[in-house]
Amino acid sequence: MKALSVSAQTTDTVFLKNLLESHPDLFSHILNHPTHNEVQILYTQIDRDENNIPHFTSYSYRLNANHYFYPASTVKLPTAIFALEKLNKLNIPGLSIKSVMKTDSSFAGETKMLKDSLAKNGLPGIEQYIKEILLVSDNFAYNRLYEFVGRGEINDKLKKYNLNNTRIISRLAIGDAGEGTKHTNAIDFYNGKKLVYHQPAQYDAREYPMHLDNMTVGNGYIDKNDKLVMKPFDFSDKNVYSIADQQSVLKRLLFPEVYPENDRFNLTPDQYKFIYHYMSMFPTESKHPTYTQPEYFPAYCKWLFYGGDSTAVIEPHIRIFDKIGDSYGFDIDNAYIVDFKNKVEFIITAVVQSNDNEIYNDNKYEYKTVCLPFMKNLGRLIFQYELTRPKKYLPDLSKFKFRY
């Protein structure tokens, strides 16, 4: 099968602008804001040919890889993929995603992880960590995979896949910065009591400078001592993951057949299915780990259709394969949305921010009143458009159907 070009296309910048402006009741707050609430959107239509091969047409709104936004938890998806790739490359007898993974601490600030209360056996492992990342965006699970893959290998992989507007250089939610980000923990893998692989502590000496617009922002921030500092907040030492790169990862993950063999992720068929399954599963459908209401709810991480609404009525014929992120007032969702009943499928990746007081790190952001309603309205607007969009060939979506 001849691979299709998926990167050369330039995107239409008019369609989405007109679509948003035609619904001022839903989007006037964003459209009238001086910076448009940092919104960037990339929407991709999928048209199947007679062989069910997908062809993509993309539309963008304010898409700009040089304009920074904080990617938050969205960096967890490529890191999880690279963890599976590393396992496959190691190819060590007895080492698998089910092996027990015991993380040591070998540098200041590092965390030991010898148990996992969410696992059926109470023990941590790569399979369990990926489930926790995909179901509820667990930070500790991501940090352990960051340490397993290693900062250097993560960034080498990003370059390998031409994700040139991305860098992943730190753990999340622990104030990881400076020299600590370069050091990753020693890790031991076991089958039963048998040690099958020891990974020594690693050090990545390289720097990954990126000079983007919007990296120094706001009027002030709360520092690590809980003091208000009236100076702009600086993101220049944080992760970077552009909207276009996020969607590129999602496309490559969901539609590997469209890419030349040497450009595909090095995953097995079962690993692809595993990721699809847990990307699209609602937290409340999972047994191990178990997530219960009210803290967790079906639409917990499904923003581009349900807006993270704890009372949302779930439509059983729709599944959302996505990875969200939220921090510093930014909400991001990178989603493939499928309606099995109406044979609808599309990809949409978007970021929006609201931080009215211009103070960072104070946990006073307008997620519930501005960001999540925008996400819900955007996803549903595109969905309604897709319901009426004519297609020459209806898709066979059986690849993405799972029992949950």
Salt bridges, closest charged atoms under 4 A:
GLU21 OE2 - LYS17 NZ 2.97
GLU38 OE1 - HIS67 NE2 2.54
ASP47 OD1 - ARG389 NH1 2.96
ASP49 OD2 - HIS55 NE2 3.03
GLU85 OE1 - LYS157 NZ 2.88
ASP104 OD1 - LYS112 NZ 3.91
GLU110 OE2 - ARG171 NH2 3.65
GLU127 OE2 - LYS98 NZ 2.99
GLU147 OE1 - ARG144 NE 2.84
GLU147 OE2 - ARG171 NE 2.69
GLU153 OE1 - LYS86 NZ 3.86
GLU153 OE2 - LYS157 NZ 3.95
ASP156 OD1 - ARG206 NH1 2.85
ASP176 OD2 - ARG171 NH1 3.09
GLU179 OE2 - HIS183 NE2 3.86
ASP188 OD1 - HIS198 ND1 2.53
ASP204 OD2 - ARG151 NE 2.97
ASP204 OD1 - ARG206 NE 3.36
GLU207 OE2 - LYS182 NZ 2.43
GLU257 OE1 - LYS399 NZ 3.55
GLU285 OE2 - ARG319 NH2 2.82
GLU315 OE1 - HIS317 NE2 3.63
GLU315 OE2 - ARG380 NH1 3.73
ASP322 OD1 - LYS302 NZ 2.69
ASP339 OD1 - HIS317 ND1 2.95
GLU345 OE2 - ARG48 NE 2.67
GLU386 OE1 - ARG389 NE 3.31
GLU386 OE1 - LYS391 NZ 3.60
